[in-house]
Amino acid sequence: MAAAGGGRRAGTRTRRGHELSHVEAPAQHAGVFQQRSFRTSSLRRHRILANEKYGLAIVVGSTGLSLFLTPACAIRNRRIDTYRLVSGTTGPVLIPPGVRLASISRRTVLTDVPAGNGTCTQSATGIKVRQRDKRIRLTVEREALTNRPAGWLNRRAAELEAERCIAQGTAWRLAEDIANAVALGPNVPFHLLHSDQLDVTPQMRIQVVSPILREPGPPNAMPPDPGEPQARDGITLTMRAPPNLAGYEVGWYLAQQRPDGGLRVVPLSAERHIFDGATEKGQEPSFNWFNLSPQAEFYRVFYKAHLTDYTELIIAASTSAELERESEAITAGAGSCETLDRGRCVAIPKDVAINGFLPVTINRAVIMVPWRATVGQALRQAGERNPSAILPKMRIYRINEGKPVALTFGHSHSAVLGLTITGGEIISWE
């Protein structure tokens, strides 16, 4: 480590696998040393030129010069393994683990993502991806991650996987490493990593609500009887279910992480609610909508915005790159499964609804919150009417690299309530 005058850069080396980051040394401190003296056990007098700000000391003795690092340097280089939500000049900023300062706008990181056997194109300005020692080395500038559309970073990582810059099945890991390379707005990483549809992610519980029919055929073969409207101060309208509708089923699925980085979606349970009878519980839904190609490891649910015979599409792929290509085909084409190979897509009928939920532990109780829910919404769902009142004693942990990591924030910082849930958070205040 070296410090130099004139505001030159002081390099610092931190640790996350192999990780290099750089900060600018303030000119008014660089190169400023305090002279001290001390006597060693051999009674020889030495002089120390010490810069405690940067942890550098030069010992001047009878045998020459010695250079060593002071404890201040060791402390400054210690990896910070927490998320930190702080106030920035333009709003709140989330500092990810391993990043020391919100002001660091450019970092170089040697990741654990294995390199592929192809080449890495550098098409994204401000993000350099290089192969080094069979792994991927990143250089990320914060400016490159701002003002991007939803899911942009995941699509960019999928492109690198398609050209074999990185090993197959590792696009998601690379995208996360880029999103966590520098401090960003609290919800910018989530925005960069996920599309505007329902991306099936690890830990996700998927709810499928479907009708139970008395006889085979559509449940809406006859329109509902509106009954007799009754007017007082307003209009009360009583609706009756179609005659062929006997009840509804709520099926649950779990997205499990595969060892190779993909997912498997497995049935968990089902509840059959019969209008004129008791609720029946089963081990799995009566129909598995996620029983697609055996090679499927990545899933996305498309919600249709225009009139069709269905309201959702489930698409599946063996790699993240294939999923992005299929998504582009759906978006650019007629928006139907006809543009994809058999076993890669299924159209969901209008009378079936699909919803994504993520697990959150609140005061030791696990609840399921809707996809894109915030911390504040999760607290209200758990029964806390005034989330702002518990901020002074609230503690939060988020999942990072498979482990819960503390999230620190100013206990009057209400911005934490707007943080998007990513799944697996642990929140407590009791």
N, C-alpha and C positions, 0 to 999 in steps of 0.2 A: 504494500500500500504506500502511496506517496501523495503528499500534498504540495501544491505549487502555488505561487502567487499569481496575481493578475486574473483571478477567476477561472483558471483552467480547470479541466474536468478531473475530479478525483474518482478513480475507479474503486468500486467496492465489490466484494465477492460474497454472495450469500449462498444458501444451500436449499435446493429442492431437486434431488438427483444432482445435476450440475446446473447451476443457475447463475447467470451474470446479469447484474443490473447496474445502472449508472445514474448518479445524481450530480448536480452541479455544486461544486464547493464555493460558498460565498467568498467573494474577493476580499472582504474585509477581515476574514479569519485565516485564509489560506496563507501558509508560509510564515505565520506568526508563532514564535516559540518563546517560552519562558525559560530562563536559565535558573537552574537549581544545582546545589552541590550536596554530596553525601559522602560518607566514609564507609568503605567496605570492611569486611572482617579482617582483611590484611592491612588495614589502616592506610591504604592508598586513597588519596583524594581523587574523585572523579567529578566531572561536570555533566549535567543532563540538560540537553536542549529538548524541552517537552512541549508538544502541542496536544493538550488534553482534549481539545475539541475534536480532533481527527484521530486521536489515539496513537500518535507517532512520537517516538522518543529516540534521540541520538545520544549515546553515552560516549564522552570523550575521556579517555584514560591514557596512561603512559604507553600502552601497547597499541593504540590506534583508536578507531571508531567502531562502535557497535550499534546496530539498528534493531529495535524491537518494538512490538506493539503493546500498548498499554491496555488495561482492562476496559477503558472506554471504547476502544476499537472492537473488542470482543463482544461487548454488549450491543454496539451499534450494528454489528454483523449478524447478530442472533436472529434466526428466522422467527417471524411473528405468525403464529398459527391460529389466528382468529380473523373473523370478518369484523370490520369496523365501519359503522355508519357515522359519517361526520358531515359537518356543514361545509359546503364549498362556496365559491364566489358566485355561482349561478344556481345553486340549489344543493340538495343533499347528494353525497357521494358514497358509494359502497367500495371499501378497500378490501380486496380478497386476501386470503391467507398467502403469506410469502411476499407480499408487496408492502414495503416499509412506509411509503409516503404517498399521499394522494397526488402530490405534485409531480411524481415520476410519470412522464408521458411517453416514455419509450423504454422497452425492456427486451433483453435477449435471454431466452430460456432454452436449455437443452432438456427436452421432454422425455418421457418414457414411452412415447408412441414409436413403435418399430417402423423403420423405413421399408419401403417397397423396393421392387427391382426396376422401377421406371425412373423418369425424370420429373422434376418439380417445376412447373411453369410459375412465373411470378406475375400473374395477371392482376392481382389486387394491390394497388398502391398503398404502401404503409404496412404491409404484412409480408415478410419474407420467410419462406419455408425452405429449409435446406436439409439435406441428408448428411449426417455426421456420426461416425462410429455406430452405424446400423440403427441410429435413432434419428429423430427429427429435432432440428434446432430452429427456433422461432425468433424473429425480431418483430415486435408488434409496436405500432404507434397508435396512441389513443385516437388521434384524429381519423384514422382509418376505420374505426368502429362506430363513429357517430353518423347519424342521419341515414342509416341503412334500413331497408325494408325488413319486415318480419321474416325470420328464418334465413336471412342472407348468409350468416356464418355457417350454418349447417349445410347449405347448398355449396358454398365454397369448399368446405372440407370434403364433401361428396365428390366434387370435381377432382380434387387431389387424389382421392382414393381410386377414381375411375382411371386416371392416368398412371396409377401404381407408384405415385410418389410416396404413399404410405401403404402399410400392409392392409389387406382386405379386412373389413369389419372394424376399422379403427377411426373412421371419420368422426364419429361422435366424440371420442376421447380428444382428438385434435381440436375440434370446435370448442370444447369446454376449456382446454388449455389456453386457446387464444382469448376466449371471453374473460378468463381469469388472469390474464397477463398484466393488466393495468386497472387502475380504479376507474369506475364508470358510474353513471347514474344508477340508482338502486335497482331498477327493473330493466335496464338496457341489456344485460346478459341474457335474461329470459327472452326478451324480444328478439335478440340475435339468433338464439338457438332453436326457436320454435316458430312454426308457420302459423298462419291465421286460422288453421283448421285444428282438429283434435289430434295432436301427435301422441301416440301411445308410448309412454315412458316407463322405465322400471318403477316398481311399487304401485303403479296405477291400478285402481279398481275400476272396472268398466261395468256400468249398469245398462242392461237392455230390458226395456219394458215392452211387452208384446201382448196382444189380445188372446183370450181363450174363447174359442168358438163352440157353440152348441152343435153345429153341423159344419162340414167342410164348405168353404166358400168365404167370401169377404165378409167382415163383420158389419160393414155398412151397406149390405145388400138392400136394406130398407132405411130411409133417412130417420133420424131420431124424431120422436113425437114431441113437439114443443109444449104440449099441454095447454092449459088455459092461463093466459097472462092475467095478473091481478094488479090493479093500480091503486096506490094511495098517494104518498108523496112522490113516488117514482113508479117504475115498472118492475115487477118481480116475474121472472121467466123461469119456469120449471122445465128442465130437459130430461127426457127419458132415454136410456141406452137403447141401441138397436136390438131387435128381438134375437138376433143370432149371437149377440155378445153375452157370454156366460161369466166373464171375469177377466182378470189380467194376470200375467206372470212377470215377476221381477227376477231376472237372472243376473248373477254376478260372475265376473271373470277377473283373473289376476294376471298382470304382466310381470313375468319373471325374467331376471337377467340371466342370459346364457354365459358360460365361461368365455366364449369367443367374442363377446361384446354385443350380440344380438338379443332378441327377446323371444320368449314363448308365451302365448296367451292361453291360459288353462281355465276351464270352468271351476268355479268355487262352490256355488250353491244356487238355489232357486226357491222362490216362494210363489205359490199359486193361490191367488185371492179369488174365491168364487163368491159371486154376489149373494147367492141364497144358501151358502154353506160356510164351513170353517176354512181357515187358511192352511194350505198344505205345504210342507217343506220338503225339498228334495236336495240331492247332492249336486245336481247340475241342471241347466236349463233343458227344456224339451227339444230345442234346436240350437246347435252351436254355429253361430254366425261367423266365428273366427276359424272354422275348420277349412282352411284354404290350402295352398300348396305346402307340401311337407318341407320345402326349402325356405318357407317364409320365416323371416326373423325381424323384419321391420314393418310397422303398421301405421296407417294414418286413416282417419275418418274424415271424409269430405261432407260438408253440409251444403245441400243444394239451395240456391237462392231463387231459382226460377221454376216454373211449373213443369213437373215431370210425374211419372208414376211412382217415384220414390223420393225420399227426403235426404237419405245419406248413401254414401258409397264407402265401403271398406276396401282399401287397397293394401296389398302386401308385397314385399320384395325380399330377396335374399341378402341384399346389401343396402347401405344407406344411399349409395350412388344410384342404384336401380330405383329406389323409392322416389328420389327427386326426379328422375326421368319419367317415371309413371305419373307423378303429380303434374309435371309439365304437359304430358299428353292429355290428362284429364282437363286441365285448365284451357289448353289451346284447342282441344277438339270439341265434340258435342257434349262433353260432360257425362259420358256413359262408360260402362265397362266394355263396350264393343271395341274400344281402342287398345285394350290390354289383352295379354295372353290369358287363356283359361286357367283358373285357379289363382289368379292374381287380384281379382276384384269381385266384389259381390254387391248388388244393389239392394238396399234395405227398403222394404215396403213403407208406404206412408203411415201405416198404423203401428209401426215399430219405432221406438225412440232409443237412442244411444247417448249415454252421458259418461263423462270421465270424472273420476274422483281421486284425490290424493290423501294419504294418511298423515295425520298430524297428532302428536301426543300433547295434550293440554292437561296439566296437573295430574299426570300419570294415567289419564284416560285417553284412549285412541279414538279419534273421530275421523270421518271422511268428509272432506270439503270439496266443493266443485273445482274443476280445472279452471285456473286463472283466478282463484280466490286470493284475497289478501290476508295479511296477518290480522287486521282489524275485523274482517268478515269471519275469519275462523274463530276469533274470540267471541264475537256475538253469537255465532252458531253454538258455541259451548255454553252459552248462557250469561256471558258477561255483558251487561247492558251499557256500561260506560268504559270502554277499553282505555281511554286516556287516563282514567283515574288509577290504573294499576301500573302505569309506566315506571314509577319510581322503584318498584320492587319486582319488575318482570325480568325474567332471564330467557334467552332464546339460543337454541343450538340449531345449526343447519348442517346438512350432509355435504361433506367435501371429500372426494376420493374414497367414498364408502364409509366414512367415519363422521360422527357428530362433532362439529366445531363451534365454539362459542361465537356469538355475534354480540359485540359490544356497541353501545350507543349511549348518548346522553339521555338520562332518564326523564328529561322533559322534551325529548326529540320525538314528536308525534309522527315524523316521516316513517318510522319503523312500522306503523300500522298500515301503510300503503305498500309494503313490500310484498311481492307476489310469492305465494307458497310454491315451492318446488318439489315438495314431498319428503316426508321423514323428519320435519322440524319437531323440536321438543321445546315446548313453552311452559313456563311455570311461574307462579308468584305466591304460592302458598307454602 
